[in-house]
Amino acid sequence: MNAPTTTSAAEKAAADDAPPRIPSGPSPDALLVRRTLAEIAPVADRVTSYFYALLFIRRPELRSMFPVAMDTQRDRLLRALLTAAEHMDNTSVLTSYLQNLGRGHRKYGTHPSHYPAVGEALIGALIRYATTTWDEETESAWVRTYATISQIMIGAAAEDEQHAPAWWHAEVVSHDLRTPDVAVITLRPDQPYPFLAGQYTTLETPWWPCVWRHFSFASAPRRDGLLSLHVKAVPAGWVSQALVHRARPGDVLRLGPPSGSMTVDHSTDNGMLCLGGGTGIAPIKALVEDVAEHGDRRPVEVFYGARSDHDLYDIDTMMRLQQTFPWLSVRPVTDDQGRLPDAVRRYGPWHEYDAYLSGPLGMIRSGVDALRGAGIPAERIRHDSLEDLVAIGGA
């Protein structure tokens, strides 16, 4: 039998004073998880179908928490879990993401007792399709990873329950059809809805139960408590089509909690460079209002992109703001003038600015590339691309 080892007081003190070790690479669990993900990637659709089949067979009462037509967003839960697992080593970013996910899942009626069933279905689907990489060690890594994910989400939901409802009811008080496919909708929530300019909400209509979609707020918080959204009816977009073509004053919608990090940093007086494409001008407008309400005098440069002059549906509002605030400059950019990022390159320099982007995913990606090329560091470029949020995926 080996003798027990002892540690001197001096050794303990030295260990206490030593800086924490920083892993030089991915953790062993992360390597095993990523190996599994690489194997199942070509058959992701089958994994998704099998996951939900297992979940609903074992817990049929959970089926009512999902849309009737599962193809509209059936992969969102599984995708969130898989991509969170892939990024488990990025603790600070992942924790924030999972806390937001846990709070947001309250609106579905998610309860802590549901998490074990989801975990069992996840492991079952991985066992079924990760046939060459799965072994006892890999299963243990996934069990630990899922335990971490679920604990963070459950904890965030429990904390949020102490001070916020799972959802808000909001009545449509006005519906302004600006173009054949864009509406500006004003809502009155049934209780105070705390949010920051630049954030977004998730929204469910009475016509498509359990189908939630993201929409950015088009104004800073108002004294009257009203909320404003800009909605474009996209092809096959059940929620957006209903909001633009069916919603009327008096209809009642449901809102999930606010989210998003594309907010103004009021601790700095850096200039702000804002790119808004299409209805992406909505949160940009909210940011401008937020700067004005805080009494800032920093320069704010807004580039408003659209396909044509006709699609610049909120240009009159933006130009009125420009006339009111001398620190604000608004430049409309249509397709015949070139791409929005290319237009931004013609001005500047921008290296002293913080950048904010909102719009279609392709515009955000090309915009980020253009801004980094113009000398703006990545940490000063803010956007909430819901499909690509933190390289993890939308909730």
C-alpha positions in Angstrom: 0.0 0.0 0.0 1.4 3.4 -1.0 2.0 5.9 1.8 -0.2 9.0 1.6 1.5 12.1 0.2 1.8 15.3 2.2 2.0 18.9 1.1 3.9 21.5 3.1 2.4 24.9 4.0 4.9 26.6 1.7 3.8 24.4 -1.2 0.2 25.1 -0.4 0.8 28.8 -0.3 2.7 28.7 -3.6 -0.2 26.8 -5.2 -2.7 29.3 -3.9 -0.7 32.2 -5.3 -0.1 30.6 -8.7 -2.2 31.8 -11.6 -5.0 29.5 -12.7 -4.1 27.1 -15.4 -5.5 27.9 -18.8 -6.2 24.8 -21.0 -4.0 24.8 -24.0 -6.6 23.1 -26.2 -10.1 21.5 -26.2 -11.0 19.5 -23.1 -11.2 15.7 -23.5 -15.0 15.8 -23.3 -15.1 18.5 -26.0 -13.0 16.4 -28.3 -15.3 13.4 -27.9 -18.4 15.5 -28.4 -17.1 17.1 -31.5 -16.1 13.7 -32.9 -19.7 12.6 -32.5 -21.0 15.7 -34.1 -18.8 15.3 -37.1 -20.1 11.8 -37.6 -23.8 12.6 -37.4 -23.6 15.8 -39.5 -24.4 14.0 -42.8 -27.5 12.4 -41.3 -28.7 15.4 -39.2 -32.3 15.1 -40.5 -32.5 11.5 -39.4 -31.1 12.3 -36.0 -33.6 15.0 -35.5 -36.6 12.8 -36.5 -35.4 9.9 -34.3 -34.8 12.3 -31.4 -38.4 13.6 -31.4 -39.8 10.1 -32.0 -38.0 8.9 -28.9 -39.1 12.0 -26.9 -42.8 11.7 -27.8 -43.0 8.0 -27.4 -41.5 8.1 -23.9 -43.3 11.4 -22.9 -46.4 11.8 -25.1 -47.7 14.7 -23.0 -44.8 16.8 -24.2 -46.1 16.8 -27.8 -48.6 19.6 -27.0 -45.6 21.9 -26.3 -44.5 21.8 -29.9 -46.2 23.1 -33.1 -48.8 20.9 -34.8 -46.6 21.1 -38.0 -43.3 20.1 -36.6 -41.4 20.9 -39.9 -41.7 24.7 -39.1 -39.2 24.6 -36.2 -38.8 21.0 -35.3 -35.0 21.1 -35.2 -34.6 24.1 -33.0 -34.4 22.4 -29.6 -32.0 19.6 -30.8 -29.9 22.1 -32.8 -29.5 24.3 -29.7 -28.5 21.3 -27.6 -26.0 20.0 -30.1 -24.4 23.4 -30.8 -24.2 24.2 -27.1 -22.4 20.9 -26.6 -20.0 21.8 -29.3 -19.0 25.0 -27.6 -18.8 23.8 -24.0 -15.2 25.0 -23.7 -16.3 28.6 -24.3 -17.6 29.0 -20.8 -18.4 32.7 -20.6 -20.2 32.9 -23.9 -21.9 29.6 -23.5 -23.2 30.3 -20.0 -24.8 33.5 -21.2 -26.4 31.8 -24.1 -27.7 28.9 -22.1 -29.1 31.2 -19.4 -31.0 33.1 -22.1 -32.2 29.8 -23.5 -33.4 28.6 -20.1 -35.3 31.9 -19.5 -36.8 31.8 -23.0 -38.0 28.2 -22.7 -40.3 29.2 -19.8 -42.8 30.4 -22.4 -43.2 26.9 -23.7 -44.2 25.6 -20.3 -40.8 23.9 -19.8 -40.4 22.4 -16.3 -37.2 20.9 -14.7 -38.9 17.5 -14.8 -38.8 17.6 -18.6 -35.0 17.8 -18.9 -34.2 14.2 -18.1 -36.6 13.0 -20.9 -34.9 15.3 -23.4 -31.5 14.1 -22.3 -32.5 10.4 -22.7 -33.8 11.1 -26.2 -30.7 13.0 -27.1 -28.4 10.1 -26.0 -30.7 7.6 -27.6 -30.5 9.4 -31.0 -26.7 9.7 -30.8 -26.3 6.0 -30.0 -28.5 5.2 -33.0 -26.5 7.2 -35.5 -23.0 7.7 -34.1 -22.2 4.1 -34.8 -18.5 4.3 -35.4 -17.4 6.8 -32.8 -19.7 5.9 -29.9 -18.3 4.1 -26.9 -18.6 4.1 -23.1 -16.2 7.0 -22.8 -18.1 9.1 -25.4 -21.4 8.4 -23.7 -20.0 9.6 -20.3 -18.7 12.8 -22.0 -22.2 13.5 -23.4 -23.9 12.7 -20.1 -21.6 15.2 -18.4 -22.1 17.8 -21.1 -25.9 17.5 -21.1 -25.9 17.7 -17.3 -24.0 21.0 -17.4 -26.3 22.4 -20.1 -29.5 21.5 -18.3 -28.3 22.7 -14.9 -27.5 26.2 -16.3 -30.8 26.4 -18.1 -32.8 25.2 -15.1 -31.0 27.6 -12.8 -31.6 30.6 -15.0 -35.3 29.7 -15.4 -35.8 29.4 -11.7 -34.1 32.7 -11.0 -36.1 34.4 -13.7 -39.3 33.0 -12.3 -38.8 35.1 -9.2 -39.3 38.4 -11.0 -40.7 37.9 -14.5 -43.7 36.1 -16.1 -43.1 33.3 -18.5 -44.8 35.4 -21.2 -46.7 38.7 -21.7 -50.0 39.2 -23.5 -49.9 42.2 -25.8 -52.8 43.8 -27.6 -52.4 45.2 -31.1 -53.3 48.9 -30.8 -52.3 50.0 -34.4 -51.4 48.3 -37.6 -49.8 50.5 -40.3 -49.2 48.7 -43.7 -46.2 50.7 -45.1 -45.7 48.5 -48.2 -47.6 45.5 -49.5 -45.4 43.3 -47.3 -44.2 45.5 -44.4 -46.3 46.5 -41.5 -45.4 48.7 -38.4 -47.3 47.2 -35.5 -47.8 48.9 -32.1 -48.5 46.7 -29.1 -49.8 47.3 -25.5 -48.5 44.7 -23.1 -50.7 43.6 -20.2 -47.9 44.4 -17.7 -44.6 46.3 -17.8 -42.2 44.8 -20.4 -38.6 45.7 -19.5 -36.2 45.8 -22.4 -33.3 47.8 -23.8 -33.1 49.6 -27.1 -31.6 47.2 -29.7 -33.1 44.1 -28.2 -35.6 41.7 -29.7 -38.5 39.5 -28.5 -40.1 36.2 -29.5 -43.7 36.4 -30.5 -46.6 33.9 -30.9 -49.8 34.6 -32.7 -53.2 33.1 -31.9 -53.3 31.7 -35.5 -50.2 29.5 -35.1 -50.0 28.2 -31.5 -46.5 27.2 -30.3 -44.8 28.8 -33.3 -42.6 31.6 -32.0 -40.6 34.0 -34.2 -38.1 36.8 -33.4 -38.7 40.5 -34.0 -36.7 43.5 -32.9 -38.2 46.4 -31.1 -38.3 49.6 -33.3 -38.1 52.1 -30.5 -36.4 52.7 -27.2 -38.6 52.0 -24.1 -41.5 54.5 -24.1 -43.1 56.2 -21.2 -46.5 55.0 -22.2 -45.2 51.4 -22.2 -46.2 50.7 -25.9 -44.0 48.5 -28.1 -43.3 48.9 -31.8 -42.3 46.2 -34.3 -41.5 46.3 -38.0 -42.6 43.1 -39.7 -41.9 41.9 -43.2 -44.1 39.1 -44.6 -41.6 36.6 -45.9 -42.5 33.7 -48.2 -43.8 30.7 -46.3 -43.4 32.8 -43.1 -46.5 31.7 -41.1 -46.0 34.2 -38.3 -44.8 37.2 -40.4 -47.6 36.6 -43.0 -50.2 36.5 -40.2 -48.9 39.7 -38.6 -48.7 41.7 -41.8 -51.9 40.5 -43.6 -54.2 39.2 -40.8 -53.5 41.0 -37.5 -55.8 43.9 -36.6 -56.2 46.2 -33.6 -57.7 44.3 -30.8 -55.9 41.0 -31.5 -53.9 39.7 -28.6 -50.4 38.2 -29.1 -48.0 36.6 -26.7 -44.4 37.8 -26.1 -41.5 36.0 -24.7 -38.8 37.7 -22.7 -36.5 40.3 -24.3 -33.1 39.2 -25.4 -30.1 40.4 -27.4 -26.8 42.2 -26.8 -26.9 44.8 -29.6 -27.3 47.7 -27.1 -25.6 51.0 -26.7 -22.5 51.2 -24.5 -23.1 54.5 -22.6 -19.8 54.3 -20.8 -18.0 55.5 -24.0 -18.3 58.4 -26.3 -17.1 56.5 -29.4 -18.9 57.3 -32.6 -21.6 54.8 -33.7 -21.7 53.3 -37.2 -25.1 51.6 -37.8 -26.0 49.5 -40.7 -29.7 48.5 -41.1 -30.9 46.4 -44.1 -34.7 46.2 -44.7 -36.6 45.9 -41.5 -33.2 45.7 -39.8 -33.6 49.5 -39.6 -36.0 48.9 -36.7 -33.5 48.3 -33.9 -31.2 50.9 -35.5 -33.9 53.5 -35.0 -34.3 52.3 -31.4 -30.5 52.8 -30.8 -30.7 56.4 -32.2 -33.6 57.2 -29.8 -31.6 55.7 -26.9 -28.6 57.9 -27.7 -30.9 60.9 -27.8 -32.7 60.1 -24.5 -29.3 59.8 -22.7 -28.3 63.2 -24.0 -25.2 61.9 -25.8 -23.6 64.0 -28.5 -21.5 61.3 -30.1 -21.6 61.1 -33.9 -24.0 58.5 -35.2 -23.8 57.4 -38.8 -26.7 55.4 -40.2 -26.6 53.5 -43.5 -30.2 52.4 -44.4 -30.2 49.7 -47.1 -33.0 48.5 -49.2 -33.7 47.0 -52.7 -35.3 50.2 -54.0 -36.5 53.6 -52.9 -40.0 52.1 -52.5 -38.6 49.6 -49.9 -37.2 52.5 -47.8 -40.5 52.3 -45.9 -39.2 54.2 -42.8 -37.0 56.8 -44.5 -39.2 59.7 -43.6 -38.9 58.9 -39.9 -35.1 58.5 -40.1 -34.8 61.8 -42.0 -36.9 63.6 -39.3 -34.6 62.3 -36.7 -31.6 63.6 -38.7 -33.2 67.0 -38.8 -33.8 67.0 -35.0 -30.3 65.8 -33.9 -27.3 67.4 -35.5 -25.0 64.5 -34.4 -27.0 62.1 -36.6 -26.4 61.4 -40.3 -28.6 59.1 -42.3 -27.6 57.7 -45.8 -30.1 55.6 -47.7 -28.5 53.0 -50.0 -30.4 51.1 -52.6 -29.3 48.2 -54.8 -28.7 50.5 -57.8 -26.0 52.2 -55.7 -24.3 48.9 -54.8 -24.2 46.7 -51.7 -24.6 48.3 -48.3 -21.1 47.2 -47.1 -19.6 48.6 -50.2 -21.3 52.0 -49.6 -19.9 52.1 -46.1 -16.4 51.6 -47.4 -16.7 54.8 -49.4 -17.0 56.9 -46.3 -15.0 56.9 -43.0 -12.5 56.4 -41.6 -14.3 54.2 -39.1 -11.6 52.9 -36.7 -12.8 55.2 -33.9 -16.4 53.9 -34.2 -18.4 51.2 -32.6 -20.4 49.3 -35.2 -24.0 47.9 -35.1 -25.5 45.7 -37.8 -29.1 44.5 -38.2 -30.7 42.9 -41.2 -30.5 39.7 -43.4 -27.9 37.2 -42.4 -25.9 37.6 -45.6 -25.8 41.4 -45.1 -24.5 41.0 -41.6 -21.8 38.6 -42.7 -20.6 40.8 -45.5 -20.9 43.8 -43.3 -18.7 42.3 -40.6 -16.1 41.5 -43.2 -16.2 45.1 -44.6 -16.0 46.7 -41.2 -13.1 44.6 -40.0 -11.4 45.5 -43.3 -12.0 49.1 -42.5 -10.1 48.8 -39.2 -12.9 48.3 -36.7 -11.8 45.5 -34.2 -14.2 42.5 -34.0 -15.0 43.3 -30.3 -16.5 46.6 -31.3 -18.8 45.1 -33.9 -22.2 44.3 -32.5 -25.1 42.3 -34.1 -27.7 39.8 -33.2 -28.0 37.5 -36.1 -30.6 35.1 -34.9 -29.6 32.3 -37.1 -25.9 32.6 -36.3 -26.0 34.0 -32.8 -22.6 33.5 -31.1 -21.9 30.8 -33.7 -24.4 28.7 -31.7 -27.8 29.1 -33.3 -31.1 30.7 -32.6 -33.3 29.6 -29.7 
